[in-house]
Amino acid sequence: MKTNLDKILAVSGKPGIYQLVTGGKSTIIVESLVDGKKMPVHPTQKVSSLNDISMFTLEEDVPLREVFLKIKAVYEGARVEDCGNDSKSLRAAMIKVLPTYDADRVYDSDIKKLFQWYNLLQAKDMLEFETGEESEKQEKDAE
């Protein structure tokens, strides 16, 4: 089954990434991809869909979906080994994946988070992504 990145969320102030379970008027319910625990997310919390996030490059911004696919290609579908907090290791790994990334605007913490998210998706076998057309078709079929 392909992953819809619109339903994979980053919640500010919370580690890891989450899958949307259900949405309501005032809160949404998400499930952690780290430990499977469900929790409410309130409107005051900043939530970003992974589909809406992109990486700064020296040319044009690259959607996270494409960055994940580049990581998958470079590491042949395997996990990215932990680079720790070593800036040199993190940036060397990033150059292998996206040589044109903007080193001035992409921080070490961004790179670390990117690889952590990739490893979570890889561990859950969620690195096959739906296209926009497939997402729309599924929504129409559900109606």
N, C-alpha and C positions, 0 to 999 in steps of 0.2 A: 504494500500500500504506500502510495506517495504521501509525503508530508506537505501540508499546507502551512507555509511559513507565516501566513496571516494569523494563524492560531497558536503560534509559538511566541511567547511573550517574555520580555525582560521587565522586571518590576524594580523601580529604583529603591535602593536601600535593602534589597533582598538578594542574596547570592543565588547563582544558578539561573536557569531559565524554566519557564512554566508553560504548560499546555492549557489552553482555554477549555474548560469543561462546559460552562454555561454562563450566559450573561443575563443580567436583569436591568431594571431601571436605575438602581442606585449602586449595585455592586456586581462584580463578576466573580465566578468561582474558578480557580486555577488549580492545576495539579503539578507539583514539582517534578521535574524530570530527574532530580537528584535522588529523592527519597520516596516519591509517590504520594506525599501528604497533600491533602487538599486544603485550601485556605481561601477566605474572601479577600478581594482587593477592592478597596473603597475608592470613590471618585477623587479623593484628595491625593491619592498615590499616582505617580507618573508611571504609565505603562507604555511600552513600545513594542510593536510587532517586529519580529526579526525581518519581515518582508520590507519594512519601512526604513531599516538601518543600512547605511552604506559606509564604505571606507574612503577616506581622503586619498587621492593620488595626485601626482603632478599633472595629470591630464584631467580626466573627468572622474567624478566619484563612481565607485564600483559597488553595486548592490551586494549585500552580505551573502545572498544566495550564490552569486558568482564566486565570491571569495571562498565560501565553503567548498564549492566544486573544484576550485584551484587547489585548495589544501588536500582534498581527497585525491586529486590526480598526482600531486607531488609526493604524497605519502602513501600512494597506492592503496587507499582505502583504510589504512591502519591508523591507530591512534597517533597523536602528536606527543612525543616524549616531553615530559615536564621540563621546561626551560628554567624553572624557578623564578627568582626575582632578578636574575642577571640580565641587565639591559643589553649587553653585547650578544648573548645567546638569543634573547627574544627578537632582537632586530635582525640577526642573521637568519633566523627561521622565517621571519616576515619577508625578507628580501628573496628567499627561495620561492615563496608563494606568490608574492605580489611585488616584483622589483620596482615598480613605479609608485609605491605607496609614499605619501608625503610624511617624511620623518619628522618634520617640524610640527605637524598638526596631529599626528597619531602618537599617543603616549604609550609608554611601556605597559601601563595598566590596561589600555585598550587591546593591545596585542595579547596580553595574558588572558583577558576575558574572551577574546576571539577564539583562542586555542582551547580554552576550557569549554566554551559552548560547542565547538566542533567535536570535542571528545565526548560530550554528553550525547549529542546527536548520533555520533558514530556508535557509541555503546548501545543505543536504543534502536540501531539500524534505521535511522530516520534521515539519511542523506540523499534520498531520492525525492526530489521536490516537484510539486504540482506546478504547472504553468498557470498563468492567469486564466486561460481558457478552460482548463480542467477544473479550477476552483469554481468558476461561474457555472459550469455544467452541473457540478455536484450540488450547488445551491439551488439550481432550478429543479433538479431531480428530487430534492428534499421537500420542495413545496407541494 
